[in-house]
Amino acid sequence: MYAIMGVTGQIGSVIGRALLAAEQPIRAVVRDAGKAQVWADRGCEIALANIEDTASLTTAFRGVEGVFVLVPPNFDPTPEFHEARAIAAALRTALEAARPARVVYLSTIGAQASQSNLLTQHTIIEATLSELPMPITFLRPAWFMENSSWDVVPAREQGVIPSFLQPLDKAVPMVATADIGKVAAALLQETWSGHRVAELEGPQRVTPNDIGATFAKLLGRSVRMEVVPRESWEALFKSQGMKNPIPRIRMLDGFNEGWIEFEGGEVGSQKGNESLESVLKALIEREASTH
């Protein structure tokens, strides 16, 4: 049996379906029982757990072959990343007590970077989990192509997409969540010893201009990218309610300046199959279905 955190989300649901297709039993680990009904209907066990609650996590992780660990995103952490440190401690204690045969932790590209930024949350959790004796794979995916869900409306209505990724012709490692889920499901079913890193990106790197051109093709209208000036970011993010925007700003700097990158570079990463066009097409269709 495999315990899957975040099974109601984009990545976790792909893992769940892949494991069920392989006739593997699943324990769906959720915070809200109501959202898990679809998985219960598919014959899965349901475990209620909170990411910072050691007791519920231990119960969820006990007696399984593998655990997929997904930490909810926090875009506005405290300056010292207290939330990530608490989550790291809870996960370590729970995994140590439950002793699953292996763990796949969803980390991020750039988790090895020494410069403090939003992704440092995963650096902290990786370091803490690295103290555990069981086999662990740290799956480090690139920038999610699905982040362009925010771009659908401005592309369709104004034909202009604001870009924090810049310059507009700089290629960035990106990947579809479907590819992340498929790779994670495969990793869970492997056997290995010790700790390892798996780095994952899409078939080719993507520039902001590629995003604009792909939206233009799919929407049948002119679409261009527009740089959001770096000096405006802090005030903009604070106006949107962020208390501590510096980690997010530094993360964007890391992609733009190139120091958020895979340890093995582009040549060392595994490549997924999903194209930018397929992802943006799905995002456009999803947005249209809500109206």
C-alpha positions, 0 to 999 in steps of 0.5 A: 500500500502507498500513502499519498499526501495531496491526493486531491490536488493536481500532482497527487491525483495523477499519482493516485490514478497511476497507482490504481491503474497498476492495481496498487492499493492506496491510502489517501492522506487528506486534511478534509474528509469531504474532499476524499469521497471520490477516492473512497469510492475508488476503494482507497483507504482514507487517512485524515492528517494535518501537516504539522500534527505528528500523531495523525501523520504517523498513523497515516504513514504506518504500515505502507510500502511507500509514502509520497510527501507533499507540503502545502505551498506557503508563498508568504512565509515568516522571515526565518521560515518557522513554518517550514521548520515545524513541518520538517520536524513533524514529518521527521518524527512521523516517518521515524515512528512509522518506518515506511519502506521508502519515501518520495518527497516533492521538493523543487528545482534549486533546493540546493541553492545557498541563497535564501529565497522562497524555495529555501523552505524545501532546502530546510525540509530536505536537510531534516529528512536527510537525517532519516535512515530509510530510502528517500528520493527528493523529487525536484521538479522545475517551474510548473507550467500550470503557473500560467493559469493566472495568464489565461484571463489577461491573455484572452481579454487584454492580449498582454501578460505581465511577466515576472520572469525576465528577460522575456527571451530567457529560457526557464526550466518548466514542467507539467504537473502531469509529468511530475505525478507520473514520475513520482508514481514510478519512483514510489514503485522502485526500490533503492537504498539511501538518499537520492535526488531526481530532477525533472523538467519538460521536453524543452525549456520555455521563455516568457515569449514562448508562453505569449506566442503559444497563447496567441496560437491557441486563442487566435489573437495577438498576445504579448508579454510585458515585463513587470519592473523589478523595482515595483515588485515589493510594493505590488506584492505588499498591496496584494496582502503579502507581509514578507515578499522578499523570499518570493522576490529572491526566488524570481531573481534566482530564476532570472539570474540563473542561480536557481537551476538543477544540480546537474543542469539541463543535461542532467535532468529527466525530461517529461513528455507534456508540452507547453501547448497541451498544458495551456490548452487545458488551462484555457478550457478549464477557465472557459468551463467556469463561465 
